[in-house]
Amino acid sequence: MSIWTPDPTETTRDGQFSIRIGSREVSADRNDELLAAVIGEEYLEEDDRELLFLMRLEQAILIATAVQESIVAGAVQREDLDSTTDEDTWSTLLAGRESADPGPRWDSPVPLVLVSSLFSPFTGRERPTGNIAWIDPADDVSMLDSLQGLGLIEIVEHEDLAVGQ
């Protein structure tokens, strides 16, 4: 599965709620329809709850990886990360999101992007605290909320769109 890239010129406004992805606005009546605009239309073709979770988890890992790479690139450019940065910090930032191990607390000024379902209570790995941005694929709403928290989408009430039109 790959991250679906929406057509930036396409706008839909028929649903109850909307999200903004860059310059594209998508409206839908259901949360899964909104999430499908982010992860792909094949999300709507599945009805097995376990497989839907695995689809969200896979996308959360891909998105977390891309966002982490962007954060690291920006930190290098600003010189927040450089040759004086310790090896453990680099290793954690550059590790695959499935294996990133920040220990009990991440105090680096460079945020760490992690997927909540890869930690306690879902696995045996303790959930770290500190400067961490979480993506939560537990369900449609938590995934949409966490993507908004990262600034990747903006959740907009449909009525708000109608007022501005």
Residue pairs with C-beta under 8 A, 6 or more apart in sequence:
1 39
1 40
1 42
1 55
1 58
1 59
2 40
2 62
3 39
3 40
3 59
3 62
3 63
3 66
4 38
4 39
4 40
4 41
6 21
6 24
6 26
6 37
7 24
8 22
8 23
8 24
9 24
10 24
11 24
11 25
11 26
12 25
12 26
12 27
12 28
13 25
13 27
13 158
13 161
13 162
13 165
14 27
15 27
15 28
15 29
15 30
15 33
15 158
16 27
16 28
16 29
16 158
17 27
17 28
17 29
17 31
17 34
17 155
17 156
17 157
17 158
18 25
18 26
18 27
18 28
18 34
18 155
18 156
18 157
18 158
18 160
18 161
19 25
19 26
19 34
19 37
19 38
19 144
19 148
19 153
19 154
19 155
19 156
20 153
20 154
20 156
21 37
21 38
21 152
21 153
25 156
25 161
26 34
26 37
27 158
27 161
28 34
28 37
31 140
31 141
31 144
32 43
32 44
32 52
32 140
33 44
34 140
34 144
34 155
35 43
35 56
35 140
35 143
35 144
36 42
36 43
36 44
38 59
38 144
38 147
38 152
38 153
39 55
39 56
39 59
42 55
43 52
43 55
46 52
46 55
53 117
53 137
53 138
56 137
56 138
56 139
56 140
56 143
57 115
57 117
57 137
59 137
60 115
60 117
60 135
60 136
60 137
60 143
60 146
61 97
61 98
61 115
61 118
63 135
63 147
63 150
63 152
64 97
64 113
64 114
64 115
64 135
65 96
65 97
67 113
67 133
67 150
67 152
68 93
68 97
68 112
68 113
71 110
71 111
71 113
72 81
72 93
72 94
72 110
75 81
75 110
76 82
80 109
80 110
81 89
81 90
81 93
81 110
89 108
89 110
92 100
92 101
92 102
92 106
92 112
93 100
93 108
93 110
93 112
95 101
97 113
97 114
97 115
97 118
98 115
98 118
100 112
100 114
101 125
102 112
102 114
102 128
102 130
102 132
103 128
104 126
104 128
104 129
105 128
105 129
105 130
106 112
106 128
106 129
106 130
106 131
106 132
107 130
107 131
108 130
108 131
109 131
110 131
111 131
111 132
111 133
112 128
112 130
112 131
112 132
112 133
113 132
113 133
113 134
113 135
113 150
114 128
114 132
114 133
114 134
114 135
115 134
115 135
115 136
115 137
116 122
116 127
116 134
116 135
116 136
116 137
116 138
116 146
117 123
117 136
117 137
117 138
118 125
119 125
119 126
119 127
119 128
120 126
120 127
133 149
133 150
134 146
134 149
135 143
135 146
135 147
135 150
136 142
136 143
136 145
136 146
137 143
144 153
144 155
145 155
147 153
148 154
148 155
